[in-house]
């Protein structure tokens, strides 16, 4: 298939968008006290509303894929168009001007799982899933963390035992976003307890609707349940659904984690483009400019977020140029969550009791949802402590923490739920 010029591609994309979506209205200037005062770290909906939104998102992605804009940079043999990254950027820029269904249900599947399948999956797995994922027919989730192995992922104890051409998976995963509406999941399981903890792991693609898979919602302190715990009881997975070589699952996981931190580090979270407009207008409303302490906190908040945005852009430009995300994404993730903490401190000092008691006053108690959700950001995608270790070891070249046993067999370690 010949490559169209960028101008022709943009014209085709614009024609598709004009025919299938409405242009966004000019964004109104934020005015304190007008409209909804809702702000939150995570968008939390009831399961019925969420199901309807997912169906709309899938319908849009299927329409987009049929028109040739579903996987613009992907290999042609798997349903992509094999066009340069500049074409994807051009399409994204155009689509951002139109009203389309929220696509967040695809963030994990397309941002983390699909790249891992492309890099480590068998030919059958790539043929079976990649086109269906990018066309919106199926959705993927990530199954890594466990009750006894969160930040220390290599300590996981979910096991996969070989049975001929199949593997039998038994164990539990937690904090799985979107498990309840996903069709497949990327799971890392232990396949050899006689090897050190990083060495005896293997990745698989698992059917989320297979016999033996049980999904339960996890209620958070915000009141929502956007995460799940997933139980696997002798779930069978064919060997051609294995990701990478047996016992090489740690490298498979790293591929996924680097993409995950890219997504988290680049995300603004908590209220979208009006976040700082909202904070600045609130500061004016409560006369912060005349309070030297609060004014200093606000200036530091704005400066730190601006610096973070520049660093994120540098990292995203590297990814768009076709390079693999590296340790800088750990820095972006760490700085992003630290800025959310900084924002929470400022709001707490400014609002005081209004933040914890619902007085009905506009723009006060609503911030509590954001602050209650912030601790989750400091854990998701690797805790702050893990991010600091990565930066210390891979960027600064410092030695590993003493006491980390990377040589003993996993069965000899007292970690997680290992017995």
N, C-alpha and C positions, 0 to 999 in steps of 0.2 A: 504494500500500500504506500503510495507516494505521500510525502510529507507536505501538508498545505503550508502556505506562508502564514506567519503569525497574524497578519492583517486579515487574511481569509478565515483563519480559525476564529478570530475574535468576532468577525461578522456572523459566522455560523452560530457561535455560542450566544451572541446577543439575540439572534433571530429565535433560537430555541427558548431563551428566557422570556422574551417578549410574548411568545405564543403560549407559555405555560405558567407564568407567574406574574404577579403585580409588582410594580416598582414601589420601593419604600417611600413613604412620605418624608418630607424634610423633617429632620429631628428637631423637636421643640426645645427651646432653652429651658433648662431645669429651673423651676421656681419653688423655693422652700414652702412646704405646706400644701402643695397641689399634687394630685394624683396619688398613686399608691406609695406608701413608705416602706414597702417590703424590701428587705435585704437579707441575703442568706449565703452561706458558704456553698451549700448544696441545694439544688432545686429538688424539693420533696413533694411528690404527688401521691394520691391514693392509687392503688394498683389498677383500677378500672380506667382512670384518666390516663395513666401511664401507658396502658395497653393501646388505647386509642391513638395516643401520640406516636407510639412506635409504628403502628400500622400506617399512619400518614407519612412518617419518615421513610418507611420502606417503599411506599408507593412513589414518592418523589425520586428516591435513588434508582428505582427500576426504570422510571421514565427517563431520567438523566443518562443512565447507562445505555438504554436503547438508542438514544440520540448521539452516542459516541463520546460522552463526557463523564463516564463513570470511573474509568481508570486511565487517565490521560497519559501517564508516564509508564504504565505497566507493560510487561512483555506481551507481544501480540498472541503468543501461543496460549496465554492464560486469560485472554479477553481484554488486554490493554491495547493502547494505541502506539506505545513506544515513542512518544514525543518528548522533547526536552522539557526540563522543569519550568522553563519560561512559559510554556503553554498552560501548565497547571496554574501558575501564578496569575496568568491573564484571565483564566476562567474564574478563579476564586475572586479576583477583583471585581469582575462583572457580576457574579452571583451575589456578592455582598450588597449589591444595590437593590436586590429584589427580596420580596417576602416569600420565604420558603419554610416548610416544616422544620422544626428543630432536629438537628442531625446528631445530637449528643449520644444517642444510643449506639452509634457506630464508632465512637472515639476509641474504645478499647479494641474492638475487633479489627478495625482498619489501621489504627495507629500503632498497635502493639502485636496482635496475634497474626494478622495477615503477613506483615514483613518477616515474622519468624517462620511461618509456613513456607514463604518464598525462599528463605535462606536455608532452611534445614529440613523441609518436608520432602517426602518421596514424590516421584513424578505423579503417582496416582493421587496423593493427597493434594498436590498443587492443582492438578486437573479437576479434582472433585470439589474443591472449596474456594479457590481464589476468585474465580469469576462469580460464583454465587454470593460471595461476601461483598464484592465491589458492586454487584448489581442490586444489593439489598435483599436478596432472597433469603439469606441466612445471616445471623448475627453471632459474633463470638465474644467470649469472656475469658478472663485470666484467672487461673486456679493455682496460686502460689502459697500465700500465707496459711499458717496453721496455728492452732491454739498454743503449741509449744515451739513454734518456729515462725516468728514474724520478721523482725529485722535480721535475725540470723537465719536466713532462708536455708542455708546448707544443713541446718539441723532438722529439717523436715523428716517426718516418719511415715507419711502415707506410702504404702508399699505397692510395687507392681511385680508380680511373680509370673514368670513365663510358663505358658501351657501350650506347647506346640507352636502354631502360627498366631497365637493370641497371647495377651497379657491380662492378668486378673488384678484389678486395682481395688484396694481397700484402704480407707482412711477418711480424714476430715479436712476441709479447707474453710477458711473464714475470710470475712471482709470482701466477698466477691461481688463487685458491682455488676448489675444487670444479669445475674445468673438466671433469674426467673423468666426472662424473656429471650435468653440466648439459646441457640441451636447447637453450637459446639463450644468447647472450651479447650484452652491450652493448659495442660496439667504437667507439673514436675513431680515425679515420684521416685522413691528409693528402690533401686533394683539390685543392689549388692551391699549388704551390711558389713562385709569383710573388707571393704575399701574405706579410705578416709572419707569424711563427710562430704567434701566437695567432689569426690571422684565417683561415688556409687549412685549417681542420679541420672534419670533418663526422662526426656520429654515425650509427651503423647498428645494427640488430638482425641478428645473424648466426646461422645454424643451425650448432650445434656438431657436428653429424653430417654436414655437407655435404661433398661431394668437395673435397679440397684442404686440409681441416683436420686437423692432426696434433697430438696432445696427448702430452707427455712429462712424467713426474714429476720434480720437483726435490728431491733429498735434502738435508736440512738438517743442521747440526752436532748437533742433538738425536738424529739417527738416523731421524727420521720423514720423510715426503714428503707433507705436506698441501697443498703448492703445486705448480704446474705451469708449464711453458713451452709456448706454443701457436704453431704455425707455420701461416701462411696462404699457400697457393700458388694464385693465381688463383681465389680463392673468389668465386662469383657471388652478389650480393645484389640483390634487386629494389628499385627506387627507392621503392616504397611501404613499404619497411622502413627508410627513412631516418628519423633522429630530428632534427626541426627543419629549418631551412633549410640549404642547401648553404653551406659555409664558416662556419657559425655553431655549430660543434661545441664551441667553448670554453664557451659558455653552457650547452650540454647537459651537458658534463663537470662544470661547477660545481654543477649541480643534484644530480648523483650524489655528488660529493665531499662536499658539505655533509651529505648524509644518511649517508655513510660515516663521517665524523668524529663524527657524533652517536652512531652505533652503537659505534664504538671508544672514544670518550670516556666513554660511559656504562657500558661493560663493566668488570667487576671483574677477570676473567682469573685464571688460575693457582690454581685450587683451590676456587672457589666460596665459599659462606657461611661455611665453617669456617676460612678462611685466617687471620684474626687470632686466632681461638680457638686455632688450632694454634700460632701464633707465641708467643702469651702463655704457653701451657702449656709450650712449649719453653724460654722464658725462665725460667720457674720451675724447670724441671728442671735447667737449667744454672746456676742461682743468679745470673741476671743482675741482680736487684734489689740485690745487694751489690757490683756492679761499676759504679762511677759513670759510666764512659765508655759502656759498653754500655747502661746504663739510660737515659742521655741520648739515645742513638741510637734506642732503642725508643720512647721518648716522642715524639720528633720524627716517627718513622715513623707512629705512630698519629694524631697531631695532623694531619699533612699529608693523610693519607687521609680523615680526617673532614671537613676543609675541602673537599677535592675532591668528596666525596659530596654536600655541600650545594650546591656550584656545579653539579654534574651535575643535581641535582634541579631546580634553578632553570631550567636549559636544557631539561630534559625536559618540565617544566610548560609552557614556552613552545610546544614542539612539540605537546603534547597539546591546547593551546588553539587549534591550527590555524595557528600562525605558522611561517614558514620558519626553519630553524636558521641561525644566522649565525656571526660570528667567535668567539663564545663557545665554540663546539664545537671550534675550533682550540685554545683555551685548555684545555678539558677533556681533549682528546687529549694535549696536551703535558704537562699536569700528571700525567695518568694514567701515562704512560710514565716520567716522572721519578720518580714514587713507586715504580714497579717497580725502577728503578735503586737507589733508596734502600733498598728491601727487600733487594736483592742484596748491597749493601754491608754491611748489618747481619748477614745470614746468613754472609757471608764472614768477618767479624770474629769472630763467635760460634763458628762451626764449624771454621774453619781447614782443615787437611788433610782432615778428615772429609768435607768438601764435594767433594773431587776424587778421593778414594780410597775405593772401596767396601769398608768394613770389615765390612759386614753389620749394623752397628748401626742400629736402627730410627730413622727420622726424621732421618737425616743426609745421606747421599749422594743420597737421593731429591730433595732440593732442587736438585740440579744441573740437572735437566730444566727447572725454572722459570728458572734463571739463564741457561742456554744459549738459551732461547727469548725472553728479554727483548729482545735487540737487534732481533729481528724486529718487535717492537711499536714500536720507535723509528723504523722505516722505513715500515711498513704505514700506508696512509691519508695519506701525506705525512710526510716526515722531520721531526725536531725543528727543523732549520734552516728548513724551509719554514713550519712553524707559527709560529716566531718572526717571520719576515718578514711573515706575514699579520697577526699581532697588532700589529706595529710600524706597518704601513702603514694598516690599516683601523680599528684601535682607537685608537692613539696619534697617527695622522696624520703619521707620519714619512715623509720622501721615500724613493723606491725606491732600491735599491742602484745605485751608478754602474756603468755598463758593460752594463746590460741593454738589449739592442737590440730594441725593439718596433716599429721602423719599416722596417727593411730586409727585402727579400724573403727567404723561408726558404732559397731556393736559393743565396743569397749568404752564408749563415752557415755557420760551421764547427762544427756541433753534431751530436751523435748519430752516426749512420752516413750522414748526408747526404753525397752526392758531387757 
